[in-house]
Amino acid sequence: MTKEFQIRYQSDIVSSLSRRLMNDVVEEIFNYLDYDSLKNSEAVSVQWRDNIAYGKTWKKLLERNLRLSAEWREMLEILVLKWSLDSSVPKNYMHCRTLCKQVGNSVSKLRRNWLEGRHSKNEFTDFSQPEIESIFWIRGSLNFEMNKSWIGRGQRDGSIRFWNRWTLETSAIFQPLLLTNRLLGCNTVRCLQFNDDIVVASYFGGSICIWNVHTTELLQVLHEMDVANYESHYIPVNGLSLGGSPGNYWLLSCLSSPTEQDFVTLRLIKSPSEEIPIVHRIVLDQKLRVLQLLVNDTHVMLLISDTETKRDQIQIRSTASMEILKTIQIPYSEMGVFDYRKGLLLVGSRYEIQLWDTETAICIRSVRSSSSIVFVKYVKLFFF
């Protein structure tokens, strides 16, 4: 044994403790390591690998990260949906180690992909677009939606088709009430929203349909034209948002009227099969056009275009009173798409995605794209 090797061998405290049968102390040392450090420690030597293998270090790391790290919790939820994994923490060492590496490597890969601008692309043939869409396309138009489980899209016949987000297989079809109006395009889906309980879609004819997401049963049809007292069916429900929690879902809609004023209506859905009351209704200035809108338990957000100044703005209002709390001036977004989560505003223009801090009204990140941005979405850990 060379002198250099002997010095290294003697300075290996882990191996030294193991020779003294102090494996509980060794395990306690390894319990302080994070995922990357523990993974690298396995490659140091056979002795280190055996110490990690026969202890509960991987199990404790998994439990600690799932308790303290939102990234790990959300990634595990995504992997459970994608690969049908068992979400419970396994007792077996090898299962804990495997699950840790699946989650940890996926989190690391996601960070690298976001920093380096890498992305994947999936295409499937039955993702049809309404034939009438090119005629009625309006800035902010959106009859596509997704969450952690499903992708939804309005079809040519006015139905809503759901695909499994991970397998891209059709999982459900929601049929609307057949509309009697024969005007061109009145059955075309204008906007689409859904959550774990209900699906909501608006149509160019001015109707809003609500379905049960589990049974695909049509629960209710709301007629926005009746609210505005207009007879024209060419005026679409130019925006739709669904937020809140079970028993208190907020439904926000915008009706573009023939008078060139936009009507924004807020409803509270306690039971989707019962009468849905209007909580607030506001009429915007004639020069302001609503491109898209969002609602949650505390805030209403309107992406608005000023037809006189040719500038866009985000109005942040109180859900309880609809009073304006803050206005953020943003560059002309052209495509009129945005999303919001935890104080961060994601805005899409034709070739750029911008990330804004709503507290400071400062753009903190900008990412260029070679393609037109027609949809942006926060879905757990991912941007779309």
N, C-alpha and C positions, 0 to 999 in steps of 0.2 A: 504494500500500500504506500503510495507516494505521500510525501509530507503535505502537499497541497490538498490531496483528496482526504487525508486524515483530518486536517483542520476543518474542511467543509463538513465531513461526517460528524465530527464532534460538535460543530456549531448548529447542527440540525436538531433544534429543540423538540420538534414533533417526534422524530424517530427516537430521540433520547428518552422522552417521556413514555413512549410505547414500550421500549425495552424494560422500563421500570414498572410496566403494567398499570400505568396511569392514563388509561384511554379516556376516562371520564373528563380529565383535564384537557386532553387533546380535543375532544369533542366540543368542550366549552370554548376553546380558542377558535375552532372552525365556525362556531355559531355566530361569531362577530363579522364574518365575511359576507359581502354582497354576492349577487349571482355570478358576475363575471370573475370575481376573485376565487370563488369556490370552484367554478368550472376549471379555471387555470390550475388550481391547487391539485386537482386530480392527476394532472400531467407531470407533476414534479418528480414523483417516484412511486414505486409499487407500494411502499409503506404508507405514503400519504393517501394513495387511492384506497388502500384497504381500511385505513382509519376512517375515511369519509364513508366508505361503503357499509361498514358494520355499525355505524352510529345512526342517530336520528337527525343529522344535520340537514339533509335535503328536505325532510318533512317540516322541520322548524322554519327553514328558509321559505318554503312554499306558504306556510300558514302566516308567517310574518309579512311577506310581500302582499298577500291577498288582503290582509288586514290594513296595511299602511299605504299601499300603492294603488291609486285609482287606475293607472295604466295596466297593471297586472290584472286587476279585477275585470276591467273592460275587455282586455285581450282574451282572458279565459272565457268570458261570455261569448265572444266572437268565435273562438275555436270550438266551443261546445256546439254552436249552431252550424259551423262549417264542417266539422269532422265528426259530429255526434259523440263528443267526448263525455265522459262522466265528470260532472262538475264538482262532485264531492272530493274532499282531500283523501287520497288513498292511504292505507296503513302500510302497505308493502313498500320497502325501500326503493326497489327498481321502478315501481309505478310513480312514486314521488319524484324520483330523479328524472324520469321521462317527461312527466308533466311540467316540471320546472324548466326543463330545457326547451320544450315546445313553446311555453309562454315567454320565457326569457329571450330566446332567439327571435321570436316573432316581434317582440317589443323593440329589440335592437334593430331588426331589419326595417321596421316601420320608421324608426328615427332616421336611419340612413336614407331610406327612400324619400322621405320628406325633405331632408337637407339637400339631397342630390337631384331632386326633381324627377325621380323614377316613378313610373306608374304602369299599370297593366290595362289591357283593353280586351273586353269580351264582346262578341257580336253573336246575335241569334236572329234567325230569319223571320219569326212570327211577331217581331216587335214593330207592328205596323203603325203608321201615322194616319190621322184622319185626312181624307182627300180634300176636304174643304179648308184645311188649316192654312194653306197658302193664301186663301182669299181673305180670311178673317184674322190673320196674324197681327197681333198688337204687342208692342213692347211690354215685356213682363209676362207674356203668355206662358202658361205652365200647366200641362195636363199629364205630367210625369211626376212621380213621387217615389221615395224609398225610405225604409228604415232598416234596422239591424236584421230583419227577417225577410222582408218582401220588397219587390220592385213592382210598382203599379203604373198602369198606362191606360189612357182613354182610347177606345177603338173607333173604327169607322162607323159602326152601327150604334154608337152611344153607350155601349157597355164598357165596363172596367175589367181589365184582365190583370191578375196578379201572378207573378213568377216568384219562385223560391230564389232568394238573392244568391245563394251559394251553388245550387245545382242548375239554375236557369230553367227549371221545369215549371210548366203552368200549374199553379196551385189552386186558383179560384177564378170564377167569372161572375161579375155582378151585373145584373140586367136592370136597366132603368124602366120606369113607367113609360109606355109608348106615347109620344107626344102627338097630338092631332094636328098641330100647325104644320102646313106644308111649305113654309118659307125655307129657302135654301139655307142649310146649315144650322137650323134651330136645334137639331138633335146632337150636334157636335159638342164633345166635352171641352169646356173652357179651362177649368181648374180642377185639381184633384188633391185631396188631403185624406190621411187616414192615421189611426193609431191602433192600439191592441184591441179596441172594442168596436169602433165604427169606421165606416168609409163615407166620405162626403165628396160629392162632385157637383160642379156647377156647369150649366149648359148655355149656349149662345141664345137660347130662347128665353133666358131669364129665370130658369128653374134651378133648384138645389135639391139633389136626391141624397138620402141618408140610408145606408145599409148596415146590417149587423155583420161584422167582419168574420164571425165564425160560421154563421148559417147562410150567409149571402142574401138574407131576406131583406127586401126593401121596406124600411120602417116608416119613412115619411118623405113627402115632397113639399118643399117650401117654394113659394112663387114671389120672387123679388119684384117683379113688375107690378104686382098688386100693392106692395108696400109703397112704391114710388108713384102709383097711379098713372102709369103710362101703358099704352096699348102696343107700341112698337116692339116686335120680337127680334129686331136686328141689334138691339143694345144688349151686350153681354154682361154677365156678372164678372167684372173685370178684376178679380182677385178673391182669394179664399184662404183662410188660415184656421187651423184647429189646434187649440192648446188647452192647458189645464190638466186636471186629474179626474179619475173616475168619480161620477156623481156631480162634478162641477167642470164640465168641458165648456170652453169658450169657443164660439164660432164667429169669426170676423169675415165679413164679405163687403165687396164694393160693387156698386151698380153704376155703370156709366150711362148717363141720361141724355136724351135728345137736346136738352138745354145746355149741354156742355158743362154741366156741373156733376161732380161725382158724389154719390151717396154712400157713406160708410156706415154699416150696421153691425152692432155687436149683440149676439144672442148668448144665453146661458142654457146649456143642455144638461139638465139633471137626469132626465130619462129620455133617450132618443125616440121612444115610441109614444111619448106624451107630447102635449103642446109645448112648443119652444118659445118662450117670451123674448121680446126685444128689450134689451137693457139700455142701450144707447144707440142713437142715430144722429150723425152729423152730416152737414152739407158743406163741401169745400168751396173755396173761392173758385170762380169761373176759370181762372188762368192755371189752376193746379190740377194735374192729372195723376191719379194713383196708378203706379206701375206694379207694385206688389205690396203685400202686407203680412204682418206676423202678429200673433197674440200669445201671451202666456198668463200666468196667474197675476202678475203685477204690472206688465207693460203691454201696450199696443205700439207697434212700429209700422210706419207707413213710408214706403219709398215713393217719393213724389217728384214729378217733373214740372218745372215752371215754364210754361209755354212762351212767356214773354222774355225771360232772361236766358232761356236755354240752359238752365242749371238744374241739377238734381239735389235733393235733400232727403235726409232721414228725419222724420218727426217721431219722437219718443213720447208717448202719452201714457197716462195712468189708466189702467184697466177699470178701476173703480169709478173714475169720474170722466175719463176721456180728455182731461185737461192736458195741454202740451207741457211736458217737463223739460225737454231739450230738443234743439234742432241742430243737426250736423250737416253742413254743406259738403257735398262730395262732387267729384268731377262727373261730367255727363257719362252715365253708365251704359248708354246705348241699348243693351239687351234687357236692362231692367230686372236683374235677379239679385237676390241677397238672402242671407240667413244670419241668425243670431244665436249666441250661446254664452252665458256666463260673462257678460260684459264685453264680448268680442263680436264684431260685426264683419261678416264676410260678404263682399260685394263683387259681382262679376260684370265685366264689360266685354267688349267684343274679343279682345286679345289679352286680357289681364284680369287677375284676381287680386283684390286688395283686402287686407286685414286691418280693421280699425278698432281702436280702443274707445268705447263709448263714453268713458269718464273724462278723458282728455281731448276727445275728438281729433286724435292724431292717427294717421295711417302708419302702422308699425311694421307692415310687411307687404311687399308687392311681388307677385310672381307672373311672369310673362307666359303666354301660351301661343302656340302656332295655329291653333284652331279657335273658332268663335266659342265663347263661353255662353251657353244657353241655360245652364243649371248649376247652382252651387248649393252644397248641403253639408251641415255638420251631422255625421252619424257616428256617435261614440268617438272612437279614436281617429276616424278618417275624415278627410275632406273629399268632396266630389264636385 
